[in-house]
C-alpha cells in the first residue's frame, strides 16, 4: 500500500469516475452507485466524478446520487458545476472542487464501461496525471476492448478461443453473407469489435438476419466480429491481482430465453439469466478454467481486475470468449458475486482493488524514466 497513507489515519480520497459517452453509460451509473454504497468509509472518502453523455465532467453530490433506488442519473440536480482536469504530473496537485469542498484525489477508481473508459483512454489520462488507478493499464485495457486484437493474441499464445472473422465498415458493401454462414455455421453471433455488455450484439440464423445484425453492429463500431456459435456451457471467472493474480471460483451463466447473455439480463433484469455459483461442472474442468483465466489475464497484459468469459464444449474443451477489464459492479453482476462466493465480500473487494492500484503505482514509480537518465 502507498507509504504516504499506510502510516497515518487520514482517509484515502478515491476519485470514482463514472458515466461516460459510451452506450454503457447507464450500466456505469448502476455500478458506481453500488461501489459508493459499499466502499469502506472508515478507510476511504469517495469523490464522485461523473462524465455525462456529451463528454462534460461533473462533480456529483454523493447524497443525491445515492437517493435513487433503481436508476441514478447524471443531471443538473445531482451534480455540481462542470470542470476540467488538466494532467499535472504530480498527483498531490490533482484536486476537484466538489460540492463538499476542494478535494485532492489520492487514487482513481474508473467505473467507466465500454469505449472512452475501458479502452485505455482514461487510463492514459490518469498516467499523465501520475495518479494511481484501479484496473489494467493502457495496453491491457486497449487490448481487452478490441476483441479482434485480443483473440489474435490469445491464439498466438496457444489459448483456445472461439472461431471468428472480422469485417471493417468499408468492406460492408462487398461482404458475402452466404460465405460467412457457410464457414462459421448457424447460428452466428455478430459483435462490435470495441464494445462490451452485449451492446450491439445480435444472433443470426440466416442471411437476412445476418445483414440486419451487421447494420446493428456498425452502429457502434467501424469493425465487427462474426463468431461461430459454441454448443456447451458459458462460464465466467473473476481474476484479481497484479504480479501474482488469483482466480475466483467458476460461475455458469444460463440465459432464461435460451438465447444469449444480453445487456438486459446482465444489468437490468435480475431474472434475465440464472447465475449458477459455483458452476456445476467437474472439479478438474473448474481448475483448468481457473488456470486458463489467469493465463489469459497475464497474456493480455492486465493488472488489478478482469473477468474472463469462457465456454465449456460438450467435449470438455475450454474456449476463451473474451476478457472484461472493467467488469460490471451492479448488484447482479458476476464479478463481485464470484468473489463473494469465493470468500471476499463486496466491501473487501473494493478495498483490495484500491490497495492493488496503490501498490502498482509505488512499484512503477521506482522505475527510471528517460528524464531520469
Backbone torsions as a table, in degrees:
resi	resn	phi	psi	omega
1	UNK	NA	154.8	-176.9
2	UNK	-56.5	132.5	-174.9
3	UNK	-64.4	-31.2	-176.9
4	UNK	-67.2	-22.1	-174.3
5	UNK	-110.4	-24.4	-175.3
6	UNK	-69.3	-21.6	-175.8
7	UNK	-100.5	8.0	-179.3
8	UNK	-134.5	168.8	179.2
9	UNK	-95.7	4.8	-179.5
10	UNK	-65.5	134.0	178.2
11	UNK	-69.7	143.4	177.4
12	UNK	-83.1	125.0	179.7
13	UNK	-83.9	120.2	-175.8
14	UNK	-108.4	115.2	176.0
15	UNK	-80.7	109.2	-179.8
16	UNK	-92.4	107.9	-178.6
17	UNK	-93.3	127.4	-176.0
18	UNK	-148.9	170.2	-179.8
19	UNK	93.1	-118.4	177.2
20	UNK	97.0	170.2	-174.9
21	UNK	-91.1	-2.9	-175.6
22	UNK	-78.3	170.8	178.3
23	UNK	-69.0	-8.3	-179.7
24	UNK	-99.1	22.5	-178.1
25	UNK	-54.3	-50.5	-176.6
26	UNK	-65.3	-36.0	176.7
27	UNK	-60.6	-42.5	-179.7
28	UNK	-61.6	-40.5	178.5
29	UNK	-61.5	-43.9	179.3
30	UNK	-63.4	-44.6	-179.6
31	UNK	-62.4	-45.8	-178.5
32	UNK	-63.2	-40.5	178.3
33	UNK	-59.5	-44.7	179.6
34	UNK	-65.4	-38.3	179.1
35	UNK	-64.6	-46.5	-178.1
36	UNK	-65.4	-35.4	177.8
37	UNK	-67.1	-31.5	-172.4
38	UNK	-98.8	-17.1	-173.7
39	UNK	-59.8	144.1	-178.6
40	UNK	-74.0	100.5	-176.0
41	UNK	-76.4	-4.6	172.5
42	UNK	-78.1	-19.6	-179.6
43	UNK	-112.6	-31.9	-170.5
44	UNK	-125.9	147.0	174.3
45	UNK	-117.1	107.9	-179.1
46	UNK	-72.5	136.7	173.7
47	UNK	-118.0	111.4	-172.7
48	UNK	-83.8	125.1	179.8
49	UNK	-125.4	106.6	-177.5
50	UNK	-101.6	141.2	175.5
51	UNK	-114.4	118.2	-176.1
52	UNK	-79.8	179.9	-173.3
53	UNK	-70.9	-13.2	175.9
54	UNK	-92.7	-6.9	-180.0
55	UNK	99.2	-1.2	178.1
56	UNK	-75.9	143.4	-178.9
57	UNK	-98.8	138.5	-178.0
58	UNK	-134.5	154.4	168.6
59	UNK	-97.3	125.8	-174.6
60	UNK	-98.8	143.2	176.9
61	UNK	-80.6	122.0	-174.4
62	UNK	-56.7	-46.3	-174.8
63	UNK	-65.9	-37.2	179.7
64	UNK	-72.9	-37.0	-179.1
65	UNK	-64.9	-34.5	-176.7
66	UNK	-88.3	-8.9	-178.2
67	UNK	-62.2	-38.8	-176.8
68	UNK	-67.0	132.6	-179.9
69	UNK	-82.9	-25.0	-174.5
70	UNK	-127.2	-48.9	-171.6
71	UNK	-129.4	87.7	177.1
72	UNK	-63.3	149.2	179.9
73	UNK	-125.5	159.9	176.9
74	UNK	-112.9	88.8	-173.8
75	UNK	-132.7	175.3	-178.7
76	UNK	-59.4	-30.1	-178.5
77	UNK	-71.5	-22.4	-174.5
78	UNK	-112.9	5.8	-175.3
79	UNK	-131.4	164.0	173.6
80	UNK	-92.6	-161.6	179.1
81	UNK	-66.8	151.2	174.5
82	UNK	-69.4	157.0	-176.2
83	UNK	-152.9	172.8	177.5
84	UNK	-128.7	133.9	172.8
85	UNK	-97.2	131.1	179.4
86	UNK	-112.9	124.9	178.7
87	UNK	-55.0	129.5	-177.4
88	UNK	-120.4	-12.4	177.4
89	UNK	83.1	-9.9	178.9
90	UNK	-132.0	107.3	-171.8
91	UNK	-63.5	-21.2	178.0
92	UNK	-68.0	-17.5	-179.1
93	UNK	-94.8	-6.2	-179.5
94	UNK	-81.8	117.6	179.7
95	UNK	-144.2	162.7	-177.4
96	UNK	-131.6	134.0	173.8
97	UNK	-82.1	100.0	-178.5
98	UNK	-96.4	168.2	175.4
99	UNK	-58.8	-21.9	180.0
100	UNK	-92.3	-0.4	-179.0
101	UNK	123.2	-178.1	-179.9
102	UNK	-77.0	126.2	-174.3
103	UNK	-129.2	108.7	171.3
104	UNK	-64.0	143.8	-179.6
105	UNK	-103.2	132.5	179.8
106	UNK	-95.5	-31.0	-177.4
107	UNK	-155.6	146.1	-179.5
108	UNK	-104.3	140.7	175.5
109	UNK	-121.7	90.0	-179.8
110	UNK	-74.3	122.4	172.7
111	UNK	-118.3	55.6	-176.0
112	UNK	-112.8	101.2	-177.8
113	UNK	-82.8	143.2	173.2
114	UNK	85.3	-168.2	-179.1
115	UNK	-56.8	149.7	-178.7
116	UNK	62.5	30.9	177.7
117	UNK	-166.8	-39.2	-177.4
118	UNK	-112.4	2.0	-170.4
119	UNK	-106.3	10.9	179.3
120	UNK	101.0	-10.7	-177.4
121	UNK	-71.6	-52.8	178.5
122	UNK	-67.7	-31.1	177.7
123	UNK	-64.8	-39.6	176.5
124	UNK	-64.5	-40.3	176.7
125	UNK	-60.5	-45.6	-178.8
126	UNK	-66.8	-32.5	174.0
127	UNK	-61.2	-42.1	-180.0
128	UNK	-64.3	-34.6	179.0
129	UNK	-75.6	-16.7	-175.1
130	UNK	76.7	18.3	-175.8
131	UNK	-93.4	130.1	173.7
132	UNK	-60.4	146.0	179.4
133	UNK	-146.9	151.6	-178.6
134	UNK	-78.7	141.1	173.2
135	UNK	99.6	175.0	-179.0
136	UNK	-58.7	157.8	179.8
137	UNK	-79.2	-164.9	-174.9
138	UNK	-60.3	-50.7	-175.4
139	UNK	-66.5	-50.1	-179.4
140	UNK	-60.6	-37.6	179.5
141	UNK	-67.3	-44.8	-178.9
142	UNK	-64.6	-41.8	179.1
143	UNK	-64.4	-44.7	-178.0
144	UNK	-63.5	-30.4	-179.2
145	UNK	-77.5	-34.8	-177.7
146	UNK	-90.0	101.4	-174.4
147	UNK	-62.7	-30.2	177.6
148	UNK	-64.9	-55.0	179.8
149	UNK	-61.7	-42.0	179.6
150	UNK	-57.5	-48.7	-177.3
151	UNK	-67.3	-34.5	178.1
152	UNK	-65.2	-41.7	179.2
153	UNK	-67.3	-41.3	177.1
154	UNK	-61.2	-44.0	179.8
155	UNK	-61.6	-43.1	179.5
156	UNK	-67.2	-26.6	179.5
157	UNK	-87.0	1.3	178.7
158	UNK	80.1	17.8	177.3
159	UNK	-95.5	117.8	-177.0
160	UNK	-61.3	134.7	177.5
161	UNK	-135.5	170.0	-176.1
162	UNK	-72.3	143.2	177.3
163	UNK	-59.4	139.9	-176.4
164	UNK	-152.3	161.3	171.2
165	UNK	-135.3	154.9	-176.6
166	UNK	-117.0	143.5	175.8
167	UNK	-136.0	131.2	175.6
168	UNK	-95.9	154.9	-175.2
169	UNK	-60.4	-33.3	-179.2
170	UNK	-72.6	-10.0	178.1
171	UNK	-97.1	-1.4	-172.4
172	UNK	-58.3	-40.5	-174.7
173	UNK	-65.5	-23.8	-176.0
174	UNK	-109.8	8.1	-176.4
175	UNK	-67.2	138.1	178.5
176	UNK	-102.4	94.7	-175.0
177	UNK	-66.1	-33.1	179.3
178	UNK	-64.9	-38.2	179.0
179	UNK	-66.6	-36.9	179.1
180	UNK	-66.4	-43.6	178.9
181	UNK	-64.6	-36.8	179.0
182	UNK	-67.1	-39.5	-177.8
183	UNK	-75.3	-44.6	-174.0
184	UNK	-97.6	-15.6	-178.8
185	UNK	80.9	-179.9	178.1
186	UNK	-124.7	148.0	-4.4
187	UNK	-72.9	162.3	173.9
188	UNK	-121.4	143.3	178.7
189	UNK	-103.6	137.8	-178.8
190	UNK	-116.8	127.4	-174.6
191	UNK	-134.0	140.0	166.8
192	UNK	-61.1	139.0	-177.0
193	UNK	-67.2	-32.1	-176.0
194	UNK	-120.7	71.8	177.9
195	UNK	-159.0	156.7	179.0
196	UNK	-130.3	-172.0	176.2
197	UNK	58.1	26.2	179.0
198	UNK	63.7	16.4	177.0
199	UNK	-69.0	128.4	178.4
200	UNK	77.9	6.9	-178.1
201	UNK	-89.6	135.3	179.0
202	UNK	-135.1	153.6	172.8
203	UNK	-104.9	135.3	-180.0
204	UNK	-125.9	132.4	179.7
205	UNK	-110.4	-4.9	178.8
206	UNK	-156.3	177.2	-175.4
207	UNK	-62.2	-40.7	-179.8
208	UNK	-63.1	-46.1	179.1
209	UNK	-65.8	-33.6	-179.7
210	UNK	-66.4	-41.3	177.4
211	UNK	-62.0	-41.6	178.0
212	UNK	-65.1	-39.4	179.8
213	UNK	-65.1	-37.2	177.9
214	UNK	-63.2	-45.0	177.9
215	UNK	-59.4	-43.2	-179.3
216	UNK	-63.7	-46.3	-178.1
217	UNK	-63.5	-38.7	-179.3
218	UNK	-72.8	-8.6	171.0
219	UNK	-68.7	-21.3	-173.1
220	UNK	-113.1	-15.6	-177.1
221	UNK	-159.8	163.5	177.5
222	UNK	-95.6	1.9	177.5
223	UNK	-138.8	137.3	179.2
224	UNK	-133.0	164.1	177.7
225	UNK	-117.5	139.1	165.5
226	UNK	-101.5	128.8	179.8
227	UNK	-125.2	137.4	176.5
228	UNK	-70.2	143.2	175.5
229	UNK	-69.0	146.6	179.3
230	UNK	-117.6	125.9	175.5
231	UNK	-83.3	121.2	-179.1
232	UNK	152.4	-161.4	-176.9
233	UNK	-99.1	141.8	173.9
234	UNK	-94.1	119.4	-178.4
235	UNK	-122.5	159.0	-178.9
236	UNK	-139.5	149.4	179.9
237	UNK	-137.0	134.0	177.4
238	UNK	-94.0	132.9	-179.8
239	UNK	-117.6	140.6	-174.4
240	UNK	-143.0	130.1	176.1
241	UNK	140.6	173.1	176.8
242	UNK	-109.0	-94.3	-177.9
243	UNK	-76.8	-22.7	179.5
244	UNK	-128.5	72.4	-176.9
245	UNK	-67.8	151.5	178.4
246	UNK	-124.5	154.9	-176.9
247	UNK	-110.4	145.0	175.3
248	UNK	-78.8	180.0	168.7
249	UNK	-67.3	167.2	-178.1
250	UNK	-92.9	138.8	174.6
251	UNK	-114.9	156.4	178.9
252	UNK	-122.1	138.3	179.4
253	UNK	-103.7	125.9	178.9
254	UNK	-123.3	94.5	178.8
255	UNK	-60.5	135.8	-176.6
256	UNK	-71.8	-28.7	-176.5
257	UNK	-87.6	-0.7	179.8
258	UNK	71.0	17.9	-177.4
259	UNK	-107.0	-94.5	175.7
260	UNK	-150.5	169.8	-174.5
261	UNK	-76.8	89.0	-171.2
262	UNK	-79.2	171.5	175.9
263	UNK	-55.8	-47.3	-178.4
264	UNK	-62.3	-41.7	-178.6
265	UNK	-67.1	-31.9	-177.5
266	UNK	-75.4	-38.1	-166.4
267	UNK	-128.2	-19.8	-172.6
268	UNK	-111.0	-53.9	-175.9
269	UNK	-95.2	105.6	-178.5
270	UNK	-67.6	-10.5	175.7
271	UNK	-105.7	11.4	-176.5
272	UNK	-73.4	-18.4	179.0
273	UNK	-156.9	154.6	174.2
274	UNK	-93.3	124.3	175.3
275	UNK	-101.6	106.7	-177.1
276	UNK	-93.3	108.1	-176.8
277	UNK	-129.4	116.3	-3.1
278	UNK	-75.3	160.6	-179.9
279	UNK	-66.8	138.9	179.3
280	UNK	-83.8	69.1	176.7
281	UNK	-127.1	158.4	-179.4
282	UNK	-55.8	146.2	-175.9
283	UNK	-58.2	-39.2	-178.9
284	UNK	-65.7	-33.8	176.3
285	UNK	-70.1	-38.4	178.3
286	UNK	-61.6	-44.8	179.0
287	UNK	-65.1	-40.3	178.4
288	UNK	-63.4	-41.3	179.2
289	UNK	-63.8	-40.1	178.8
290	UNK	-64.1	-40.4	177.8
291	UNK	-64.6	-42.7	179.5
292	UNK	-65.5	-37.6	179.5
293	UNK	-62.5	-44.8	179.4
294	UNK	-66.3	-41.4	179.3
295	UNK	-64.0	-40.8	177.0
296	UNK	-60.2	-46.5	178.1
297	UNK	-54.7	-44.5	-177.5
298	UNK	-75.5	-42.8	-179.9
299	UNK	-60.2	-36.6	-177.4
300	UNK	-87.0	7.0	173.9
301	UNK	71.2	34.3	-177.4
302	UNK	-92.2	155.2	172.5
303	UNK	-143.7	161.9	178.1
304	UNK	82.8	-86.5	-176.0
305	UNK	-148.4	155.6	170.3
306	UNK	-170.3	156.5	171.5
307	UNK	-116.0	129.4	-179.0
308	UNK	-106.0	122.8	-179.4
309	UNK	-101.4	132.2	-174.6
310	UNK	-137.5	167.9	171.8
311	UNK	-120.4	143.7	169.3
312	UNK	-111.0	115.6	-177.9
313	UNK	-78.0	171.2	178.4
314	UNK	-64.9	-21.0	176.3
315	UNK	-90.9	11.4	178.5
316	UNK	65.3	28.8	171.6
317	UNK	-90.2	140.4	178.8
318	UNK	-104.5	123.7	179.5
319	UNK	-116.8	131.2	176.9
320	UNK	-80.2	127.2	177.1
321	UNK	-87.3	-56.3	178.9
322	UNK	-167.1	171.1	174.8
323	UNK	-118.1	144.8	177.0
324	UNK	-118.9	112.2	-172.6
325	UNK	-83.0	-21.6	168.6
326	UNK	-127.5	80.2	-177.2
327	UNK	-66.9	160.3	179.6
328	UNK	-58.3	143.1	178.1
329	UNK	-121.6	24.3	176.7
330	UNK	-74.1	171.4	-176.4
331	UNK	-66.0	-19.0	179.0
332	UNK	-109.2	12.9	-179.0
333	UNK	-77.4	148.0	-175.7
334	UNK	-70.6	-37.6	-173.9
335	UNK	-58.1	-57.6	178.0
336	UNK	-65.1	-32.6	179.1
337	UNK	-64.3	-40.1	179.4
338	UNK	-64.5	-41.6	180.0
339	UNK	-71.0	-34.8	176.9
340	UNK	-62.2	-41.1	178.6
341	UNK	-70.7	-23.1	178.8
342	UNK	-83.2	-15.6	177.0
343	UNK	118.8	8.7	-179.5
344	UNK	-117.3	113.4	-176.7
345	UNK	-68.4	164.4	178.6
346	UNK	-54.9	-47.6	-179.2
347	UNK	-63.4	-43.4	179.5
348	UNK	-66.1	-35.2	178.8
349	UNK	-62.6	-46.8	179.1
350	UNK	-61.1	-42.6	178.8
351	UNK	-60.8	-45.5	-179.3
352	UNK	-64.9	-38.4	178.4
353	UNK	-62.4	-41.8	178.5
354	UNK	-66.1	-42.2	179.0
355	UNK	-65.1	-35.8	176.7
356	UNK	-65.2	-38.1	178.4
357	UNK	-63.8	-43.7	179.6
358	UNK	-67.4	-38.8	179.3
359	UNK	-64.4	-43.9	179.6
360	UNK	-64.0	-42.0	-179.7
361	UNK	-62.1	-42.4	179.7
362	UNK	-65.6	-41.2	179.7
363	UNK	-62.8	-43.9	-177.1
364	UNK	-75.6	-26.1	-179.6
365	UNK	-68.2	-16.3	178.0
366	UNK	-83.7	-7.0	178.9
367	UNK	-78.5	146.9	176.6
368	UNK	-79.3	137.5	173.1
369	UNK	-99.8	169.9	179.1
370	UNK	-59.6	-30.0	179.1
371	UNK	-67.9	-30.3	-177.9
372	UNK	-77.7	-23.0	-171.9
373	UNK	-71.2	NA	NA
